Amino acid sequence: MIRTLQKKFIVTAMVAVTVLLLVLLGAINVFNYLSSSRQSDQLLEQLAALEGFGPAPQGRPEAPDAPGRMADHRGLFLRTPDEDDRRTALGFSVRFNAAGEAESVDLTRIASLTEEEAVSLAQEALAAGQGSGRLGERKYRIVEPAPDCKTVVFLDVSNQRFELLRVAALSALLGLLAWAAMLVLVAALSRRAIRPIAENIERQRQFVTDAGHELKTPLAIILANLDAMELTGQESKYSRNIRSQAARLSGLMQNLLTLARIDENAALPDAAPLSLSELCRESAEMFRAPAELRQIRLCADIAEGVTVSGSRTMLQQLLSTLLDNAVKYCPEGGEIGLRLRQEDRTILRVSNTVGQERPDLTRLFDRFYRSDSSRNQQGGFGIGLSAAQAIVRQHKGEIGAHYEDDTIVFTVKL
């Protein structure tokens, strides 16, 4: 039990840590990308205003980020490019005349291109018909310094891309290291964190187990005395009521002990290959008489040769719980179905007609849940289906319920 709670605590804590790290590192990288893209756009805009990478021509207004105002634009997270940025930028510019011919090519800030390649890229940018854009790892902007000419200014942003990838890789590495460190820390503290809960659950489980065993003796004495009374001819409706309630209490005790044993995550007590077909036929015959007393038809459709590996005692309790539940809540004149098939998995279906009051399927397997709010004495204690679910899960199976018109169907997959 403690180990199971410890695993759940670690998984839950690490899911929260993972989400937090993903959000934090993702936000850092998104902000870094947007900041870098904004800075390169601003730098390209300044270079376009200068029509290239050289100094501003005589008489042209001072660039927006003159050295004298450089300090005004530096910030902790965002900054506007300054003269130093313009002087160290990589790129080129191509000037076209009115006839669309390359008039001049400035390659002083880049050595990886020839004039022909630069002109080809500039012509491609002009053909795109947009004032700005991107070609590979180069951003460009088109300016018209005069009505009869155009200048295409390119800015190489490959270094920025490298910086973005480096920050992303570094943040991913630090994130993995932080995640691993948190895993070690959470694992070290998990046992101490869940100890009060585990001790409380263990005390409750031990109480149920001890109480169940203590109830066995008085129940056995009550039933033995009833047998003696009936043998001496003193059977009455009162003795029958006592026997009925003792049987109900014995069933409750059995279910509680089953849940307590399973909550311990103990191994199946008598797991072995067994014939589920034979077990289903025995259970069907056991409940046929009680069903006929209430004029309920019990239809069994059991495939031959279906075998499973499990506990015969627990699987018999599972079948008894489902069939007993069907007999109790099926209205008179209704029908109960028991169907067993071997498909990809072993499929067991137990169905019964329902009346006007339908149980809430979302709470059907909750402990002590009763569909009748009055909790009358006709039904059980609302713990049988919880025990059935626990038995199925211990056999690595699944159990569920759904409605088909006026019938409720319990499906068990083993």
C-alpha positions in Angstrom: 0.0 0.0 0.0 2.8 2.4 1.0 4.7 1.6 -2.2 1.6 2.2 -4.4 0.9 5.6 -2.7 4.5 6.5 -3.0 4.5 5.8 -6.8 1.3 7.8 -7.3 2.8 10.7 -5.3 6.0 10.7 -7.4 4.1 10.5 -10.7 1.7 13.3 -9.7 4.5 15.6 -8.5 6.7 14.9 -11.6 3.8 15.6 -13.9 3.4 19.0 -12.2 7.1 19.7 -12.4 7.2 18.6 -16.1 4.3 21.0 -17.0 6.0 23.8 -15.0 9.3 23.3 -16.8 7.8 23.1 -20.2 5.8 26.3 -19.7 8.8 28.2 -18.2 11.3 27.1 -20.8 8.8 27.4 -23.6 8.0 31.0 -22.5 11.8 31.8 -22.4 12.4 30.5 -25.9 9.3 32.2 -27.4 10.3 35.5 -25.8 13.9 35.1 -27.0 12.6 34.4 -30.6 10.3 37.3 -30.6 12.9 39.6 -29.2 15.5 38.5 -31.7 13.1 38.8 -34.6 12.0 42.3 -33.5 15.6 43.4 -33.1 16.6 42.1 -36.6 13.5 43.9 -38.1 14.5 47.1 -36.5 18.1 46.8 -37.7 17.0 46.1 -41.2 14.7 49.1 -41.1 17.5 51.3 -40.1 19.8 49.9 -42.8 17.1 50.4 -45.3 16.8 54.0 -44.3 20.5 54.4 -45.0 20.1 52.4 -48.3 22.8 50.0 -47.2 25.6 49.4 -44.8 27.8 52.5 -45.4 27.6 55.8 -43.5 24.6 58.1 -44.1 25.0 60.4 -47.2 25.5 64.1 -46.6 22.4 65.9 -45.9 20.4 62.8 -44.9 18.7 62.9 -41.5 20.6 61.3 -38.7 19.8 57.6 -38.2 17.2 57.0 -35.5 19.8 55.4 -33.2 22.7 57.8 -33.2 25.6 57.1 -30.9 24.6 60.1 -28.8 21.3 58.5 -27.9 22.5 54.9 -27.6 22.0 54.7 -23.9 18.4 55.7 -24.1 17.5 52.5 -26.0 19.3 49.8 -24.0 17.1 47.7 -21.8 17.4 44.5 -19.7 15.2 42.4 -22.0 14.5 44.6 -25.1 16.8 47.0 -26.9 16.8 49.0 -30.1 19.8 48.4 -32.4 22.5 51.2 -32.4 25.4 52.4 -34.5 27.6 49.5 -33.3 25.0 47.0 -34.4 24.8 48.6 -37.8 28.6 48.5 -38.2 28.8 44.8 -37.3 25.8 43.7 -39.3 26.3 41.2 -42.1 24.5 41.8 -45.4 24.5 43.4 -48.8 22.5 45.8 -51.0 21.7 46.0 -54.7 20.5 49.2 -56.4 18.4 48.9 -59.6 17.7 51.6 -62.1 14.4 52.4 -63.8 15.0 49.7 -66.5 15.4 47.1 -63.8 19.1 46.6 -64.3 21.5 46.3 -61.4 23.2 49.6 -61.1 25.5 48.9 -58.1 26.1 46.1 -55.7 27.5 46.6 -52.2 29.2 43.4 -50.8 31.6 45.1 -48.4 29.9 43.5 -45.4 29.7 39.9 -46.7 32.3 37.6 -48.4 30.2 34.5 -49.1 28.4 35.9 -52.2 29.4 37.0 -55.7 27.9 39.9 -57.4 25.9 37.6 -59.7 24.4 35.7 -56.7 23.6 39.0 -54.9 21.8 40.4 -58.0 19.9 37.1 -58.4 18.7 37.2 -54.9 17.7 40.9 -55.2 15.8 40.1 -58.4 14.0 37.3 -56.7 13.0 39.7 -53.9 11.7 42.2 -56.4 9.7 39.5 -58.2 8.0 38.6 -54.9 6.2 41.9 -55.1 6.5 42.6 -51.4 8.2 45.5 -49.6 9.9 43.1 -47.2 10.3 39.4 -46.6 12.8 36.6 -46.1 14.9 34.4 -48.4 16.5 31.6 -46.6 18.5 33.0 -43.7 18.4 36.5 -45.1 15.8 39.2 -44.5 15.3 41.9 -47.0 13.6 45.3 -47.4 13.0 47.2 -50.6 13.3 51.0 -50.6 12.8 53.6 -53.4 15.2 56.5 -52.8 14.0 58.0 -56.1 11.1 57.4 -58.5 13.4 55.9 -61.1 15.3 53.4 -58.9 15.0 50.7 -56.2 17.4 49.4 -53.6 17.1 46.0 -52.0 18.8 45.7 -48.6 19.6 42.2 -47.3 20.4 41.4 -43.7 22.0 38.0 -42.8 20.3 36.6 -39.7 22.1 33.2 -39.6 23.9 34.2 -36.5 20.7 35.0 -34.8 19.3 31.6 -35.8 22.4 30.0 -34.3 21.9 31.9 -31.1 18.3 30.9 -30.9 19.2 27.2 -31.4 21.9 27.5 -28.8 19.6 29.0 -26.2 17.0 26.3 -27.0 19.5 23.5 -26.6 20.9 25.0 -23.4 17.5 25.5 -21.9 16.5 21.9 -22.8 19.7 20.5 -21.2 19.1 22.6 -18.0 15.5 21.5 -18.0 16.4 17.9 -18.2 19.0 18.3 -15.4 16.4 20.2 -13.3 13.8 17.5 -13.9 16.3 14.7 -12.9 17.2 16.7 -9.8 13.5 17.1 -8.9 12.9 13.4 -9.4 15.6 12.5 -7.0 14.3 15.1 -4.5 10.7 14.0 -4.8 11.6 10.3 -4.5 13.6 11.1 -1.4 10.8 13.0 0.3 7.8 11.0 -1.0 7.8 8.4 1.7 7.8 11.0 4.4 5.1 13.0 2.7 2.7 10.1 2.3 3.5 8.4 5.6 0.5 10.0 7.6 -1.9 9.0 4.8 -0.5 5.5 4.5 -0.7 5.0 8.2 -4.3 6.1 8.3 -5.2 3.8 5.4 -3.4 1.0 7.0 -5.2 1.5 10.3 -8.6 1.5 8.5 -7.7 -1.6 6.6 -6.5 -3.4 9.7 -9.7 -2.4 11.5 -11.9 -3.8 8.7 -9.9 -7.0 8.7 -10.0 -7.5 12.5 -13.7 -6.6 12.7 -14.5 -9.1 9.9 -12.7 -11.9 11.7 -14.2 -11.0 15.0 -17.7 -11.2 13.5 -17.2 -14.7 12.2 -17.6 -16.3 15.6 -20.9 -14.7 16.7 -22.3 -15.2 13.2 -21.4 -18.9 13.3 -23.0 -19.2 16.8 -26.2 -17.5 15.7 -26.6 -19.8 12.7 -25.8 -22.9 14.8 -28.4 -21.9 17.3 -30.9 -21.3 14.5 -30.2 -24.8 13.2 -30.8 -26.3 16.6 -34.0 -24.4 17.1 -35.4 -25.5 13.7 -34.4 -29.1 14.4 -36.6 -29.0 17.6 -39.5 -27.7 15.6 -39.3 -24.1 16.5 -38.9 -22.7 13.0 -40.9 -19.5 12.5 -40.9 -16.3 10.5 -38.7 -14.8 13.1 -36.1 -17.5 12.8 -36.2 -17.1 9.1 -35.7 -13.4 9.3 -32.7 -13.9 11.6 -31.2 -16.4 9.2 -31.8 -13.9 6.3 -30.2 -11.0 8.1 -27.3 -13.2 9.3 -26.7 -14.2 5.7 -26.7 -10.6 4.6 -24.2 -9.7 7.3 -22.1 -12.6 6.4 -22.0 -11.4 2.8 -21.1 -7.9 3.9 -18.3 -9.3 6.0 -17.0 -11.4 3.1 -17.0 -8.4 0.7 -15.2 -6.2 3.3 -12.5 -8.8 3.8 -12.1 -9.2 0.1 -11.6 -5.4 -0.3 -9.2 -5.4 2.6 -7.1 -8.2 1.1 -7.0 -6.6 -2.3 -6.1 -3.2 -0.9 -3.0 -4.8 0.5 -2.0 -5.6 -3.1 -1.4 -9.2 -2.1 -0.9 -11.8 -4.8 -3.9 -13.9 -5.8 -4.2 -16.6 -3.1 -5.0 -19.6 -5.4 -4.2 -18.4 -8.9 -4.2 -21.3 -11.4 -5.7 -22.1 -14.8 -9.4 -22.8 -14.5 -12.5 -23.4 -16.6 -14.5 -20.2 -16.5 -17.2 -21.9 -18.6 -17.8 -24.5 -15.9 -17.7 -21.8 -13.2 -20.4 -19.8 -15.1 -22.6 -22.9 -15.5 -22.4 -23.6 -11.7 -23.2 -20.0 -10.8 -26.2 -19.9 -13.3 -27.7 -23.1 -11.8 -27.2 -21.7 -8.3 -29.2 -18.6 -9.0 -31.8 -20.1 -11.3 -34.1 -21.1 -8.4 -34.1 -17.7 -6.7 -34.8 -16.1 -10.1 -37.8 -18.4 -10.8 -39.3 -17.6 -7.4 -39.6 -14.0 -8.6 -40.8 -15.1 -12.0 -37.5 -14.0 -13.6 -36.1 -15.8 -16.6 -32.4 -16.5 -16.5 -30.9 -17.1 -19.9 -27.3 -18.5 -20.0 -25.3 -18.5 -23.2 -21.9 -19.9 -22.2 -19.2 -20.8 -24.7 -17.4 -24.1 -24.2 -13.7 -24.3 -23.3 -13.1 -20.8 -22.0 -10.3 -20.9 -19.5 -8.5 -18.1 -17.5 -5.8 -17.9 -15.0 -7.0 -16.7 -11.7 -8.4 -17.4 -8.3 -11.4 -19.7 -8.4 -12.7 -18.4 -5.1 -12.6 -14.8 -6.2 -14.0 -15.4 -9.7 -16.8 -17.4 -8.1 -17.5 -14.4 -5.8 -17.4 -12.1 -8.8 -20.1 -14.2 -10.6 -22.2 -14.6 -7.4 -22.1 -10.8 -6.8 -23.2 -9.9 -10.4 -25.9 -12.5 -10.5 -27.1 -11.8 -7.0 -27.3 -8.1 -7.9 -29.2 -8.9 -11.1 -31.8 -11.0 -9.1 -32.3 -8.3 -6.5 -32.8 -5.4 -8.8 -34.5 -7.1 -11.7 -38.3 -6.5 -11.6 -40.7 -9.5 -11.5 -41.3 -10.9 -14.9 -38.0 -9.5 -16.2 -35.0 -11.3 -17.7 -31.4 -11.9 -16.6 -28.7 -12.8 -19.2 -25.4 -14.5 -18.6 -23.1 -14.6 -21.6 -19.5 -15.8 -21.9 -17.4 -15.5 -25.1 -13.7 -15.9 -25.9 -12.6 -13.2 -28.3 -9.4 -11.2 -28.2 -10.0 -11.3 -24.5 -12.4 -13.3 -22.3 -15.7 -11.4 -22.4 -18.3 -12.0 -19.6 -21.7 -10.1 -19.8 -24.3 -10.1 -17.1 -27.5 -8.2 -17.9 -30.9 -7.7 -16.3 -34.0 -5.7 -16.9 -34.3 -2.5 -14.9 -37.3 -0.7 -13.5 -38.2 3.0 -13.5 -35.4 3.8 -11.0 -32.0 3.5 -12.7 -28.7 3.7 -10.8 -26.2 6.3 -11.7 -23.5 4.5 -13.8 -20.8 7.0 -12.7 -21.2 6.0 -9.1 -22.2 2.4 -9.6 -18.9 1.0 -8.3 -18.5 3.4 -5.4 -18.4 1.8 -2.0 -21.7 1.8 -0.1 -23.5 3.4 -3.1 -27.2 2.5 -3.2 -29.5 3.5 -6.1 -32.5 3.5 -3.8 -32.2 6.6 -1.6 -34.3 4.9 1.1 -31.7 2.1 1.5 -34.5 -0.4 2.0 -33.8 -4.0 3.1 -34.4 -5.6 -0.3 -31.0 -4.8 -1.7 -27.5 -5.3 -0.3 -25.2 -2.9 1.4 -23.8 -1.2 -1.8 -20.4 -2.8 -1.5 -20.8 -5.9 -3.6 -20.0 -4.1 -6.9 -17.0 -2.4 -5.4 -15.7 -5.8 -4.4 -16.4 -7.1 -7.9 -14.5 -4.3 -9.4 -11.5 -4.9 -7.1 -11.5 -8.6 -8.0 -11.5 -7.8 -11.7 -8.7 -5.3 -11.4 -6.6 -7.8 -9.4 -7.0 -10.2 -12.3 -5.7 -7.4 -14.6 -9.1 -7.0 -16.2 -11.7 -4.3 -16.8 -15.4 -4.0 -15.7 -18.0 -1.5 -16.8 -21.7 -1.0 -17.1 -24.0 0.6 -19.7 -27.7 0.7 -20.6 -29.3 -1.0 -23.6 -32.8 0.3 -23.7 -34.5 -1.1 -20.6 -31.5 -3.4 -19.7 -28.4 -2.7 -17.7 -25.3 -4.7 -18.9 -22.2 -5.4 -16.9 -19.2 -6.3 -19.1 -16.1 -7.9 -17.7 -13.0 -8.3 -19.8 -10.2 -10.7 -18.5 
